[in-house]
Amino acid sequence: MCLLITLLAAVISTIVWYVNAPKRQLGLGTLSLMYWGAALMWTVDGFFRVAEGEPFLDLSVNDALLGLLIVICGLVAWLLILLYNDPKKVFKTFQFKN
């Protein structure tokens, strides 16, 4: 289930990135690369599961929760990167006065 959830997140983030491609302000390419990397990781994990005699996909609730946790962690990491880069210079406009 982790693979399916991260693949869905990767496809959605890639489509949103492609639609907003001329702007390139929000770092959506970074978000989609994080999700594609996670999907690749779960694919390799699936191959090792098959090599050990287990099914390729684990459709349990725990695995689905793990997939959702990975998607949430990717969003949090992307948000932190976005806040650090401040593409619209929102934080730069605030001047702290002594």
Stockholm file with secondary structure:
# STOCKHOLM 1.0

chainA/1-98         MCLLITLLAAVISTIVWYVNAPKRQLGLGTLSLMYWGAALMWTVDGFFRVAEGEPFLDLSVNDALLGLLIVICGLVAWLLILLYNDPKKVFKTFQFKN
#=GR chainA/1-98 SS CHHHHHHHHHHHHHHHHHHTTTTCCSCHHHHHHHHHHHHHHHHHHHHHHHHTTSCSCCCCHHHHHHHHHHHHHHHHHHHHHHHHHCTTCTGGGCCCCC
#=GC SS_cons        CHHHHHHHHHHHHHHHHHHTTTTCCSCHHHHHHHHHHHHHHHHHHHHHHHHTTSCSCCCCHHHHHHHHHHHHHHHHHHHHHHHHHCTTCTGGGCCCCC
//
